[in-house]
Amino acid sequence: QTLRALFQYKPQNIDELMINAGDFVYVDPTLQSDVSKGWVIGTSHRTGCRGFLPENYTERANESDTWVKHREYVFGTVSRFSSQTESEPNVKLNGEVHNPSISRSVTNILPLRNVTLRKGVLVMRHGERVDQVFGKSWLQQCLTADGKYYRADLNFPCTLPKRKDGMKNFEYDPPLSCCGVFQSRLIGEALLDQQVTVSYMYSSPALRCIQTAQHILQGLKLDQRIKIRVEPGLFEWTKWETSRVIPNFMTVTELAEASYKIDTSYRGNFPLSSLVPSESYEEYLPYYFAFSGISGIILIVGHGSSLASCTRPLIGLPARDSDDFAQGVRKIPSLGMCFCEEIKEESKWQMINPPVKTLTHGPNAAFNWRNGIIED
């Protein structure tokens, strides 16, 4: 019940509530059984404080008197970034996108209010990885003499997941840093604030991508509803792998046992065996998705190269020259993203601004308190 104060009441005891004339007080009738006659226990709408107050100082108020306008929405046929969950269709990701009606230019973008948007693809690079901060020898910094992992810096992960081949495979398949985990969760929370409803989540098999996808889902509060589909074809251009071999990724079973929300029934359309060391640019380019039969927002967590390879074919743009492609990828930060939406009526896709802005943060060099304080 909502009461409105008729008069000011100043507390006489520490458990009484201060009210001014006109204040609204919320009273739960189920909590009044042990209260002395003539008194009620309530919570002030103005201060949030709770206590006893004389009932005859108040009157019953209309519930609508306390309504607060927080924001205003204009409802259309379909929400821009959220979609209704439907029964999961069969997904055919055959790497082929051939549509003669697709526009050849991203500059011909229609005003969003004039189209009905039913399908979207959000492509994102993974968060900050440990070797990005601590270099390629990061693992040696975190191993004791008997080969056990310890946290040498607060930006190293607290623990590492178990994998059958031991610690050595983390060297070429590094995890996120603690900042990378925070970044990913923050992006998920920002997407939630913008009411983005993800229908499907795909990830590269790289551990850093799996972890990014997991923490984004947690930020979106979808980690109990959406599972991560591991797609080997989303792994980055293998020419950039310094080891010149395909990393030994954690298996789907290992990932699930490590509490990652993995769709163990999903079978990737590009098996790991199709990844070859130092593949050519032409061999890499076919690894993009065709989205026929999928509805809602599809979130892809991959690498810097994924942003172009997963979107340019959709909007009908040809592949860039390999040098231009490499230069563009180097400019993509951790969790950089781009967004495509389908214009159903025109049977084409368009690039628009992502639902949230990219996270920006500055460097924080290693610090030793001795330097400059005790030692010159």
C-alpha positions in Angstrom: 0.0 0.0 0.0 1.1 3.6 -0.6 0.4 6.2 2.0 0.8 10.0 1.7 2.0 12.0 4.7 -0.5 14.7 5.9 1.9 16.2 8.5 5.5 16.3 9.4 6.6 13.7 12.0 9.9 14.0 13.8 11.1 10.7 15.3 11.2 10.3 19.1 13.0 7.0 19.0 15.8 5.6 16.8 13.5 3.1 15.1 10.9 5.7 13.9 10.7 7.2 10.5 11.2 10.9 9.7 8.4 12.1 7.3 7.5 15.5 5.8 4.1 16.6 4.6 3.5 15.2 1.1 6.0 12.3 1.4 5.0 8.9 0.1 5.5 5.9 2.3 5.3 2.3 1.2 3.6 -0.1 3.7 3.6 -3.9 3.4 0.3 -5.1 5.1 1.9 -8.5 5.9 4.5 -6.8 8.2 2.0 -5.0 10.4 0.8 -7.8 12.7 3.2 -7.1 15.5 3.1 -3.3 15.3 1.4 -1.4 18.1 -2.1 -0.1 17.4 -2.1 3.3 15.7 1.4 2.8 14.2 2.6 1.2 11.0 6.1 0.3 9.7 6.9 1.8 6.3 9.6 2.8 3.8 10.0 6.4 2.7 9.9 6.9 -1.1 12.0 10.1 -0.7 14.8 8.8 1.5 14.6 5.0 1.3 14.7 4.8 5.1 12.4 2.4 7.0 10.8 2.7 10.4 7.7 3.2 12.5 5.3 6.2 12.0 1.9 7.2 13.3 -0.8 6.0 11.0 -3.1 9.0 11.6 -0.4 11.3 10.1 -1.1 9.7 6.7 -3.8 8.9 4.2 -4.1 6.3 1.5 -2.6 7.5 -1.7 -3.3 6.5 -5.3 -0.6 4.1 -6.6 -0.1 6.1 -9.7 1.0 9.2 -7.7 4.3 7.5 -7.1 5.0 6.5 -10.7 8.3 7.7 -12.0 9.1 8.2 -15.7 12.6 6.9 -16.4 12.7 6.8 -20.1 10.5 6.8 -23.2 10.3 4.2 -26.0 8.8 4.3 -29.5 7.6 0.8 -30.4 7.8 -0.4 -34.0 7.0 -3.7 -35.6 10.4 -5.2 -34.6 12.9 -3.9 -32.1 16.1 -2.7 -33.6 18.5 -4.9 -31.7 16.3 -7.5 -30.0 14.5 -10.4 -31.6 11.9 -12.9 -30.5 13.4 -16.3 -29.7 12.1 -18.9 -32.1 12.6 -22.7 -32.4 16.1 -23.3 -33.5 16.3 -23.9 -37.3 18.8 -26.1 -39.1 21.9 -23.9 -39.8 23.7 -24.2 -43.1 27.0 -22.4 -43.0 28.3 -23.4 -46.3 30.7 -20.5 -46.9 28.7 -19.4 -50.0 27.0 -16.0 -50.4 25.8 -15.4 -53.9 22.9 -12.9 -54.2 22.7 -10.8 -57.4 20.5 -8.3 -55.7 23.1 -7.4 -53.0 24.2 -3.9 -53.1 27.8 -3.2 -54.2 28.3 -0.2 -51.9 27.9 0.4 -48.2 27.3 4.1 -48.9 23.7 3.4 -50.0 22.3 3.1 -46.4 18.6 3.7 -45.9 17.2 5.5 -42.8 16.6 2.9 -40.2 13.1 4.1 -39.4 12.0 3.2 -43.0 12.9 -0.4 -42.9 12.0 -3.5 -40.9 15.1 -5.1 -39.6 14.8 -8.8 -38.8 18.3 -10.2 -38.8 21.7 -9.0 -37.6 25.3 -10.2 -37.4 27.6 -8.7 -34.8 31.2 -9.6 -35.3 33.7 -9.0 -32.5 37.4 -9.5 -31.8 38.4 -11.2 -28.6 39.5 -9.3 -25.5 43.0 -8.6 -24.3 45.2 -11.8 -24.3 48.0 -12.4 -21.9 50.8 -12.5 -24.5 49.6 -9.1 -25.8 50.6 -7.7 -22.4 53.5 -9.9 -21.2 55.0 -11.1 -24.5 55.4 -14.5 -26.1 57.3 -15.8 -23.0 54.4 -15.1 -20.7 54.1 -18.7 -19.7 57.7 -19.0 -18.5 57.0 -16.1 -16.2 54.2 -18.0 -14.5 55.7 -21.4 -13.9 57.5 -22.6 -10.8 60.5 -24.8 -10.9 58.3 -28.0 -10.8 56.2 -26.7 -13.6 53.1 -25.5 -11.7 51.3 -22.3 -12.6 51.2 -19.3 -10.3 50.0 -15.7 -10.8 53.1 -13.6 -11.4 51.1 -10.4 -12.0 47.5 -9.4 -11.2 46.7 -9.2 -14.9 47.5 -12.9 -15.3 44.5 -15.2 -14.8 44.0 -16.7 -11.4 44.0 -20.2 -12.8 44.3 -22.0 -16.1 41.8 -24.6 -17.3 42.9 -28.2 -17.4 43.8 -29.6 -20.8 45.0 -33.1 -21.6 48.4 -32.1 -23.1 49.4 -30.0 -20.1 50.6 -26.4 -19.8 52.8 -26.2 -23.0 49.8 -25.7 -25.3 48.8 -22.5 -23.6 51.9 -21.0 -25.2 50.3 -21.0 -28.7 46.7 -20.9 -27.4 46.9 -18.2 -24.7 44.0 -17.2 -22.4 42.6 -13.8 -21.8 44.2 -11.5 -19.2 42.2 -10.4 -16.2 41.6 -7.1 -18.0 40.4 -9.1 -21.0 37.9 -10.8 -18.8 36.7 -7.5 -17.4 36.5 -6.0 -20.9 34.4 -8.9 -22.2 32.0 -8.8 -19.2 31.7 -5.0 -19.6 30.8 -5.3 -23.3 28.1 -7.9 -22.4 26.6 -5.6 -19.8 26.6 -2.7 -22.3 24.8 -4.9 -24.8 22.3 -5.8 -22.2 21.7 -2.1 -21.4 21.0 -1.6 -25.1 18.5 -4.5 -25.0 20.4 -6.6 -27.5 19.0 -10.1 -27.5 21.5 -12.6 -28.9 20.0 -15.7 -30.5 23.1 -17.5 -31.5 26.8 -17.4 -30.4 29.6 -18.6 -32.6 33.3 -18.6 -31.6 36.7 -19.4 -32.9 38.2 -22.5 -31.2 41.0 -20.3 -29.7 40.7 -20.2 -25.9 40.8 -16.4 -25.8 37.7 -16.3 -28.1 35.9 -19.0 -26.1 36.5 -17.0 -22.9 35.4 -13.7 -24.5 32.2 -15.3 -25.7 31.5 -16.8 -22.2 32.0 -13.5 -20.4 29.9 -11.6 -22.9 27.1 -14.1 -22.4 27.4 -13.6 -18.6 27.3 -9.8 -19.0 24.2 -10.3 -21.2 22.7 -12.7 -18.5 22.3 -15.3 -21.3 24.8 -17.8 -20.1 22.1 -20.2 -18.9 20.2 -19.9 -22.2 22.6 -19.6 -25.1 25.5 -22.0 -25.7 28.7 -21.3 -27.6 29.1 -23.0 -31.0 32.7 -23.6 -31.7 33.5 -23.1 -35.4 37.1 -23.9 -36.4 36.7 -22.0 -39.6 36.6 -18.7 -37.6 40.2 -19.1 -36.6 42.5 -16.3 -37.8 44.6 -16.4 -40.9 47.2 -19.1 -40.1 49.9 -17.2 -41.9 50.1 -15.0 -38.8 50.7 -17.9 -36.4 54.3 -17.5 -35.2 54.6 -21.2 -34.5 53.9 -22.1 -38.2 51.7 -24.9 -36.9 48.0 -25.1 -36.0 47.7 -24.7 -32.2 46.4 -27.7 -30.3 43.1 -26.2 -29.1 41.1 -27.5 -26.2 38.5 -30.0 -27.3 34.8 -29.3 -26.9 34.7 -31.9 -24.1 37.6 -30.2 -22.2 35.9 -26.8 -22.6 32.7 -28.2 -21.2 34.4 -29.8 -18.3 36.1 -26.5 -17.6 32.6 -25.0 -17.2 32.4 -23.1 -20.5 28.9 -23.1 -21.9 29.6 -25.1 -25.0 27.1 -26.5 -27.4 28.5 -30.1 -27.5 26.0 -31.2 -30.1 27.2 -28.6 -32.7 29.5 -29.8 -35.5 31.5 -27.2 -37.2 31.3 -26.7 -40.9 35.0 -26.3 -41.2 36.7 -29.1 -39.4 40.1 -28.5 -37.7 41.7 -30.7 -40.3 40.8 -28.1 -43.0 43.1 -25.6 -41.3 46.6 -25.7 -42.8 49.7 -23.9 -41.5 50.6 -20.7 -43.3 47.6 -20.9 -45.7 47.4 -18.5 -48.6 45.2 -15.4 -48.4 42.9 -17.0 -51.0 42.6 -20.2 -48.8 41.7 -18.1 -45.8 39.0 -15.9 -47.4 36.3 -18.6 -47.9 36.0 -19.0 -44.2 32.9 -16.8 -43.8 29.3 -17.6 -42.9 26.2 -17.8 -44.9 23.2 -16.9 -42.7 20.2 -18.4 -44.5 17.7 -19.9 -42.2 19.0 -17.9 -39.1 16.8 -15.3 -37.4 17.7 -12.8 -34.7 21.1 -11.4 -33.7 24.1 -13.7 -34.4 27.2 -12.9 -32.3 30.5 -14.1 -33.7 33.6 -13.9 -31.5 36.7 -14.3 -33.6 39.9 -12.4 -34.4 40.7 -9.0 -36.0 40.5 -10.6 -39.4 37.0 -11.9 -38.7 35.4 -8.4 -38.9 36.1 -8.1 -42.6 35.9 -11.7 -43.7 32.5 -12.2 -42.0 30.8 -9.0 -43.2 32.2 -7.8 -46.6 30.7 -10.8 -48.5 27.3 -10.1 -46.9 27.2 -6.6 -48.2 28.6 -7.6 -51.6 32.1 -6.2 -51.4 35.0 -8.0 -52.9 38.0 -9.1 -50.9 40.7 -6.5 -50.2 44.2 -6.8 -51.4 46.1 -8.9 -48.8 48.4 -6.0 -47.8 45.5 -3.7 -47.3 43.7 -6.4 -45.4 46.7 -6.9 -43.1 47.0 -3.1 -42.5 43.3 -2.9 -41.6 43.4 -5.8 -39.2 46.3 -4.2 -37.3 44.1 -1.2 -36.4 41.3 -3.3 -34.8 41.5 -3.1 -31.0 40.5 -5.7 -28.4 36.8 -6.2 -28.6 36.5 -4.1 -31.8 33.3 -4.9 -33.5 31.1 -4.2 -36.5 27.4 -4.9 -37.2 25.4 -5.9 -40.3 21.7 -5.9 -40.6 19.5 -7.5 -43.2 16.9 -5.4 -45.0 14.4 -8.2 -45.8 12.3 -6.2 -48.2 15.3 -5.5 -50.4 17.1 -8.8 -49.9 20.3 -7.2 -49.0 22.5 -6.4 -46.0 23.8 -3.1 -44.7 26.5 -2.0 -42.3 25.4 0.2 -39.4 26.9 1.4 -36.2 27.2 -1.3 -33.6 24.8 -1.2 -30.6 27.7 -0.2 -28.2 30.9 1.7 -28.6 34.3 0.1 -28.5 36.1 0.1 -25.2 39.1 2.4 -25.0 41.7 2.2 -22.2 45.3 3.3 -21.8 48.5 1.4 -21.1 49.7 0.6 -17.6 53.4 -0.2 -17.5 54.8 -2.6 -14.9 55.7 -0.8 -11.7 58.3 -1.6 -9.0 57.9 0.5 -5.9 61.6 0.5 -5.2 62.4 2.4 -8.4 62.3 6.1 -7.7 61.3 5.7 -4.0 64.2 3.9 -2.4 66.7 3.3 -5.3 67.9 6.1 -7.5 
